[in-house]
Amino acid sequence: MLRTSPLRQAAALFQAAYGTPPVAAASAPGRVNLIGEHTDYTGGPVLPLALERRTAIVCGPGDGWTFLSASDDRPDRRYVDERMAGRWSDYLVGVVRELAERGAAPSGAQVAVSTSVPIGAGLSSSAALTVAAARALSAFAGRRLSPAVLADVAYRAEYHHVGVRCGRMDQTIAAHARAGTALLFDTATGDLRLVPFPGRLWIVETGVSHKLTGGELNARRRECEAALARCRERWPGLASLAALPAADLSAAERLLPLPLARRVRHVVTETARTRSAAQALAAGELEALGRLLVAGHRSLRDDYESSCPEADRIVETAVAQGALGARLTGAGWGGAVLVLAPKERESRIVAEVVRDFEATFGRVPAAWATRAASGVRREALGH
């Protein structure tokens, strides 16, 4: 159990650093994606849920912009029209710029941030930060933005200003989540459908951090774009990779060179798995859901090549110990694994996963449970 809430920690940090209490606050959750990995930017469905762990932003009047984080307690003075600096505060600068485009940004602010979402664990700490910031700063400016606008502000901050070639899943779940549900988000149409998720998941962190502003994620996105261009030579009306019919997958694999063929195979099969997973969850068929999770992990490992030895070991051990399913979640190359286990055996299964991981890698992984939580909200400040 976390001893101090992110909101209280952010408010105390603000008071200590700036000498006055904050006047506006908001928080947003991290997320775990049940299934639908790398389909949000290829036109397919995703099935995330919001974590109980959150990021809190508090703010108050300031001359210009100063950002402060509980994990880096040196105030970061920024000019929002300058070049990005390669620091965590770039995400907030991007939010300010996007809010300003909509006339929803204050002229300046002092800001403090605290989070209980693990950083670099594939649990969308960046979207929790940007969505919470969009809500707090727009409220401070006297504006109330809809969840859809908050998600768009956060997405554009990350994609266009920070340079992460992400899709819209993370920001969408952070803005629209409802407690006790997962969210089936069809990225091609924008349709959102809540699916009951009354139980809980275990998260086992690999301890391998990833950085999304360069490297593998951006490379995979370029590969998917190249594959789509080649497929459109054969199927000119193809809207996205995820729209490729399963019946045409074999023809597409023959058409494409490696590794593009494997990337397309992952996207097409993951799209089908995600729709099936939503149906299984809605029907309460957790064993069927678990099998889809495991199949999705194998596809990430073999076709998308985005897993890592630590994640593979966690999945293998969890399933061997009786978990219904387990899968790497998030972009990959590190991060965290979700474990879906029978309620009466989940503690024992996770304990065995932790023990095996320590014996294999020489360190104890963080492991914790979460239920499906609510999305972004404005927070009350007690002065």
C-alpha positions as CSV (number, residue, x, y, z in Angstrom):
1,M,0.0,0.0,0.0
2,L,1.3,3.4,-1.0
3,R,1.7,5.5,2.2
4,T,1.3,9.0,0.7
5,S,-1.0,9.7,-2.2
6,P,0.5,11.5,-5.2
7,L,-1.9,14.4,-4.7
8,R,-0.8,15.0,-1.1
9,Q,2.9,14.6,-2.1
10,A,2.5,17.0,-5.0
11,A,0.7,19.6,-2.8
12,A,3.4,19.4,-0.1
13,L,6.1,19.7,-2.7
14,F,4.5,22.7,-4.2
15,Q,4.1,24.4,-0.8
16,A,7.7,23.7,0.2
17,A,9.2,24.8,-3.1
18,Y,7.0,27.9,-3.9
19,G,6.0,29.0,-0.4
20,T,2.2,29.1,-1.2
21,P,-0.4,26.4,-1.6
22,P,-1.5,25.3,-5.1
23,V,-4.9,26.5,-6.4
24,A,-5.8,23.8,-9.0
25,A,-5.1,20.1,-9.1
26,A,-6.0,17.0,-11.2
27,S,-5.0,13.4,-11.5
28,A,-5.0,10.7,-14.2
29,P,-4.3,7.0,-14.1
30,G,-1.7,4.9,-15.7
31,R,-3.1,2.0,-17.8
32,V,-2.5,-1.6,-18.5
33,N,-3.5,-2.9,-21.9
34,L,-5.2,-6.3,-21.7
35,I,-4.6,-6.9,-25.4
36,G,-4.3,-5.0,-28.6
37,E,-0.6,-4.2,-28.7
38,H,0.7,-2.0,-31.5
39,T,-2.7,-1.9,-33.1
40,D,-3.6,1.6,-31.9
41,Y,-1.3,3.2,-34.6
42,T,-2.1,0.6,-37.2
43,G,-5.9,1.1,-37.2
44,G,-7.0,-1.7,-35.0
45,P,-8.8,-2.2,-31.7
46,V,-7.3,-2.1,-28.2
47,L,-8.6,-3.2,-24.8
48,P,-7.0,-1.2,-22.0
49,L,-8.1,-0.5,-18.4
50,A,-7.0,2.2,-16.0
51,L,-4.8,1.5,-13.1
52,E,-5.5,2.4,-9.5
53,R,-2.1,4.1,-9.6
54,R,-2.2,7.8,-10.6
55,T,-0.2,10.9,-11.5
56,A,-1.2,14.1,-9.7
57,I,-0.5,17.7,-11.0
58,V,-1.0,20.8,-8.8
59,C,-0.5,24.3,-10.0
60,G,-0.7,28.0,-9.0
61,P,0.1,31.4,-10.3
62,G,3.6,32.0,-11.7
63,D,5.7,34.4,-13.8
64,G,6.4,32.1,-16.7
65,W,6.6,28.4,-16.3
66,T,8.3,26.4,-13.6
67,F,7.9,22.6,-13.3
68,L,8.9,20.5,-10.3
69,S,8.7,16.7,-9.9
70,A,8.8,14.6,-6.7
71,S,11.3,12.4,-8.5
72,D,13.6,15.3,-9.4
73,D,13.1,18.1,-6.9
74,R,15.0,20.8,-8.8
75,P,12.7,23.4,-10.3
76,D,12.8,23.3,-14.0
77,R,12.3,26.8,-15.5
78,R,11.1,26.6,-19.1
79,Y,10.2,28.9,-21.9
80,V,7.4,27.2,-23.8
81,D,8.5,28.6,-27.2
82,E,12.1,27.3,-27.0
83,R,13.4,24.0,-28.4
84,M,12.7,20.8,-26.5
85,A,15.4,20.1,-23.9
86,G,15.3,16.3,-23.7
87,R,13.9,16.5,-20.1
88,W,10.8,15.1,-18.5
89,S,9.3,18.6,-18.5
90,D,9.1,18.5,-22.3
91,Y,5.8,16.6,-21.9
92,L,4.4,19.5,-19.9
93,V,5.7,22.1,-22.4
94,G,3.9,20.2,-25.2
95,V,0.7,20.3,-23.2
96,V,1.0,24.0,-22.6
97,R,1.5,24.6,-26.3
98,E,-1.5,22.5,-27.2
99,L,-3.7,24.2,-24.6
100,A,-2.6,27.6,-25.9
101,E,-3.7,26.6,-29.4
102,R,-7.2,26.2,-28.0
103,G,-7.1,29.3,-25.8
104,A,-7.1,27.1,-22.7
105,A,-3.7,27.7,-21.2
106,P,-2.9,30.1,-18.4
107,S,-0.2,32.8,-19.2
108,G,2.2,31.0,-16.8
109,A,2.2,28.7,-13.8
110,Q,4.2,27.0,-11.1
111,V,3.6,23.3,-11.3
112,A,4.4,20.3,-9.1
113,V,4.0,16.6,-10.1
114,S,4.0,13.3,-8.2
115,T,3.1,9.9,-9.3
116,S,2.6,6.3,-8.2
117,V,2.7,5.0,-11.8
118,P,6.0,3.2,-12.3
119,I,8.2,5.1,-14.9
120,G,9.4,3.2,-17.9
121,A,7.4,0.1,-17.1
122,G,5.0,0.1,-20.1
123,L,2.1,1.4,-17.9
124,S,1.7,4.8,-19.7
125,S,3.2,7.1,-17.1
126,S,3.6,9.7,-19.9
127,A,-0.1,9.7,-20.7
128,A,-1.0,9.9,-17.1
129,L,1.3,13.0,-16.8
130,T,0.0,14.7,-20.0
131,V,-3.7,14.1,-19.4
132,A,-3.5,15.2,-15.8
133,A,-1.6,18.3,-16.8
134,A,-4.1,19.2,-19.5
135,R,-6.9,18.9,-16.9
136,A,-5.2,20.9,-14.2
137,L,-3.8,23.6,-16.3
138,S,-7.0,24.2,-18.3
139,A,-9.0,24.3,-15.0
140,F,-6.5,26.9,-13.7
141,A,-7.2,28.9,-16.9
142,G,-10.9,28.7,-16.2
143,R,-11.7,26.2,-18.9
144,R,-13.4,22.9,-18.7
145,L,-12.4,20.6,-21.5
146,S,-14.2,17.4,-22.5
147,P,-12.4,14.1,-22.0
148,A,-12.0,13.8,-25.8
149,V,-10.3,17.2,-26.0
150,L,-8.1,16.4,-23.0
151,A,-7.0,13.1,-24.7
152,D,-6.3,15.0,-28.0
153,V,-4.2,17.6,-26.2
154,A,-2.2,15.0,-24.4
155,Y,-1.7,12.9,-27.6
156,R,-0.6,15.9,-29.7
157,A,1.8,17.0,-26.9
158,E,3.5,13.6,-26.9
159,Y,3.4,12.9,-30.6
160,H,4.1,16.3,-32.2
161,H,6.2,18.0,-29.5
162,V,8.1,15.3,-27.6
163,G,8.5,13.0,-30.7
164,V,7.0,9.7,-29.5
165,R,5.3,8.1,-32.4
166,C,2.5,6.7,-30.3
167,G,-1.1,6.0,-31.0
168,R,-4.0,7.4,-29.1
169,M,-4.8,4.5,-26.8
170,D,-3.0,5.7,-23.7
171,Q,-4.4,9.2,-23.6
172,T,-7.9,7.8,-24.5
173,I,-8.1,5.4,-21.6
174,A,-6.6,8.0,-19.2
175,A,-9.4,10.4,-20.1
176,H,-12.4,8.1,-20.6
177,A,-11.9,5.2,-18.1
178,R,-14.7,4.1,-15.8
179,A,-14.1,2.1,-12.6
180,G,-14.8,-1.6,-13.0
181,T,-14.5,-1.7,-16.8
182,A,-12.1,-2.1,-19.6
183,L,-12.4,0.0,-22.7
184,L,-12.7,-1.4,-26.2
185,F,-11.4,1.4,-28.3
186,D,-11.7,1.0,-32.1
187,T,-8.9,3.3,-33.3
188,A,-10.2,3.2,-36.9
189,T,-13.7,4.6,-36.0
190,G,-13.1,6.2,-32.7
191,D,-15.8,4.1,-31.1
192,L,-15.6,3.4,-27.4
193,R,-17.3,0.6,-25.6
194,L,-17.1,-0.2,-21.9
195,V,-16.6,-3.9,-21.0
196,P,-17.1,-5.0,-17.4
197,F,-13.9,-6.0,-15.6
198,P,-14.9,-6.7,-12.0
199,G,-11.8,-8.7,-11.0
200,R,-8.2,-7.7,-10.6
201,L,-4.9,-8.2,-12.5
202,W,-1.4,-8.6,-11.2
203,I,1.4,-6.6,-12.6
204,V,4.9,-7.9,-12.5
205,E,7.6,-5.5,-13.6
206,T,10.6,-6.7,-15.5
207,G,12.8,-4.0,-14.2
208,V,13.9,-3.3,-17.7
209,S,13.1,0.3,-18.5
210,H,12.3,1.5,-22.0
211,K,12.4,4.9,-23.6
212,L,9.9,5.6,-26.3
213,T,11.2,8.8,-27.9
214,G,13.6,6.9,-30.2
215,G,14.8,3.4,-31.1
216,E,12.6,0.4,-31.5
217,L,9.1,1.8,-31.2
218,N,9.7,4.5,-33.9
219,A,11.4,1.8,-36.0
220,R,8.4,-0.5,-35.8
221,R,6.1,2.3,-36.7
222,R,8.1,3.0,-39.8
223,E,8.1,-0.7,-40.7
224,C,4.3,-0.7,-40.4
225,E,4.0,2.3,-42.6
226,A,6.3,0.7,-45.2
227,A,4.3,-2.5,-45.1
228,L,1.0,-0.6,-45.6
229,A,2.4,1.2,-48.6
230,R,3.4,-2.1,-50.2
231,C,0.1,-3.7,-49.4
232,R,-1.7,-0.8,-51.0
233,E,0.0,-1.6,-54.3
234,R,-2.0,-4.9,-54.2
235,W,-5.1,-3.7,-52.3
236,P,-5.4,0.1,-53.2
237,G,-8.4,0.6,-51.0
238,L,-6.8,-0.7,-47.8
239,A,-7.4,1.8,-45.0
240,S,-4.9,0.4,-42.5
241,L,-2.9,-2.7,-41.8
242,A,-5.4,-3.8,-39.2
243,A,-8.1,-3.6,-42.0
244,L,-6.3,-6.3,-44.0
245,P,-8.7,-9.3,-44.0
246,A,-7.4,-12.4,-42.4
247,A,-8.1,-14.3,-45.6
248,D,-5.5,-12.0,-47.4
249,L,-2.8,-12.4,-44.8
250,S,-1.0,-15.3,-46.5
251,A,-0.9,-13.3,-49.8
252,A,0.4,-10.2,-47.9
253,E,3.2,-12.3,-46.3
254,R,4.3,-13.6,-49.7
255,L,4.3,-10.0,-51.0
256,L,6.3,-8.5,-48.2
257,P,10.0,-9.0,-47.3
258,L,11.1,-9.9,-43.8
259,P,10.6,-8.4,-41.3
260,L,7.6,-6.6,-42.7
261,A,5.7,-9.8,-43.2
262,R,6.0,-10.7,-39.5
263,R,4.9,-7.2,-38.5
264,V,1.8,-7.5,-40.6
265,R,1.1,-10.9,-39.3
266,H,1.2,-9.6,-35.7
267,V,-1.2,-6.7,-36.5
268,V,-3.8,-8.8,-38.3
269,T,-3.8,-11.6,-35.8
270,E,-3.7,-9.2,-32.8
271,T,-6.7,-7.4,-34.2
272,A,-8.7,-10.6,-34.3
273,R,-7.5,-11.6,-30.8
274,T,-8.5,-8.2,-29.4
275,R,-12.1,-8.5,-30.7
276,S,-12.3,-12.0,-29.4
277,A,-10.9,-11.0,-26.0
278,A,-13.6,-8.3,-25.6
279,Q,-16.3,-10.9,-26.4
280,A,-14.8,-13.3,-23.9
281,L,-14.5,-10.7,-21.2
282,A,-18.1,-9.5,-21.7
283,A,-19.3,-13.1,-21.4
284,G,-17.2,-13.8,-18.3
285,E,-15.1,-16.4,-20.1
286,L,-11.8,-15.8,-18.4
287,E,-10.2,-19.0,-19.5
288,A,-10.7,-18.0,-23.2
289,L,-9.4,-14.5,-22.4
290,G,-6.3,-16.0,-20.8
291,R,-5.5,-18.2,-23.9
292,L,-5.8,-15.1,-26.1
293,L,-3.3,-13.2,-23.8
294,V,-0.8,-16.0,-24.1
295,A,-1.2,-16.1,-27.9
296,G,-0.7,-12.3,-28.0
297,H,2.5,-12.5,-26.0
298,R,3.9,-15.1,-28.4
299,S,3.1,-12.9,-31.3
300,L,4.8,-9.9,-29.6
301,R,7.8,-12.1,-29.0
302,D,8.1,-13.8,-32.4
303,D,6.4,-11.5,-35.0
304,Y,6.8,-8.0,-33.5
305,E,10.1,-8.8,-31.7
306,S,9.2,-6.4,-28.9
307,S,9.6,-8.7,-25.9
308,C,12.6,-9.4,-23.7
309,P,13.9,-12.4,-21.8
310,E,12.6,-11.2,-18.5
311,A,9.1,-10.8,-19.8
312,D,9.2,-14.2,-21.6
313,R,10.3,-15.9,-18.3
314,I,7.5,-14.2,-16.3
315,V,4.8,-15.4,-18.8
316,E,6.2,-18.9,-19.0
317,T,6.4,-19.3,-15.2
318,A,2.9,-17.8,-14.6
319,V,1.3,-20.1,-17.1
320,A,3.2,-23.1,-15.8
321,Q,2.0,-22.3,-12.2
322,G,-1.7,-22.2,-13.3
323,A,-2.3,-18.6,-14.4
324,L,-5.2,-18.3,-16.9
325,G,-3.0,-16.0,-19.0
326,A,-0.1,-13.6,-19.0
327,R,1.3,-11.2,-21.5
328,L,3.8,-8.4,-21.9
329,T,1.9,-5.1,-21.8
330,G,2.9,-1.7,-23.3
331,A,5.2,-1.0,-26.2
332,G,7.7,-3.6,-25.1
333,W,11.5,-3.9,-24.9
334,G,11.1,-4.1,-21.2
335,G,8.2,-2.8,-19.1
336,A,5.8,-5.1,-17.3
337,V,3.8,-8.3,-17.6
338,L,0.1,-8.7,-16.7
339,V,-1.0,-11.9,-15.0
340,L,-4.6,-13.1,-15.0
341,A,-5.0,-15.8,-12.4
342,P,-7.8,-17.6,-10.6
343,K,-8.8,-15.6,-7.6
344,E,-8.2,-18.4,-5.1
345,R,-4.7,-19.1,-6.4
346,E,-3.4,-15.7,-7.6
347,S,-1.2,-15.0,-4.5
348,R,0.5,-18.3,-4.7
349,I,1.0,-18.0,-8.5
350,V,2.5,-14.6,-8.3
351,A,4.8,-15.6,-5.4
352,E,6.2,-18.4,-7.5
353,V,6.7,-16.0,-10.4
354,V,8.7,-13.7,-8.1
355,R,10.7,-16.6,-6.7
356,D,11.6,-18.0,-10.1
357,F,12.5,-14.5,-11.4
358,E,14.8,-13.9,-8.5
359,A,16.5,-17.3,-9.0
360,T,16.9,-16.6,-12.7
361,F,17.9,-12.9,-12.9
362,G,19.3,-12.3,-9.4
363,R,16.8,-9.6,-8.4
364,V,13.3,-9.4,-7.0
365,P,10.7,-7.9,-9.4
366,A,8.0,-5.5,-8.2
367,A,4.6,-7.3,-8.2
368,W,1.3,-5.7,-7.3
369,A,-2.4,-6.0,-8.0
370,T,-4.8,-3.5,-9.5
371,R,-8.5,-3.2,-10.3
372,A,-10.0,-1.3,-13.2
373,A,-10.0,2.4,-12.0
374,S,-11.5,5.7,-13.1
375,G,-10.0,8.2,-15.6
376,V,-8.9,11.8,-15.2
377,R,-10.5,14.0,-12.6
378,R,-10.1,17.4,-11.0
379,E,-9.0,17.0,-7.4
380,A,-10.1,19.1,-4.4
381,L,-7.3,20.8,-2.5
382,G,-7.7,21.2,1.3
383,H,-6.0,24.3,2.6
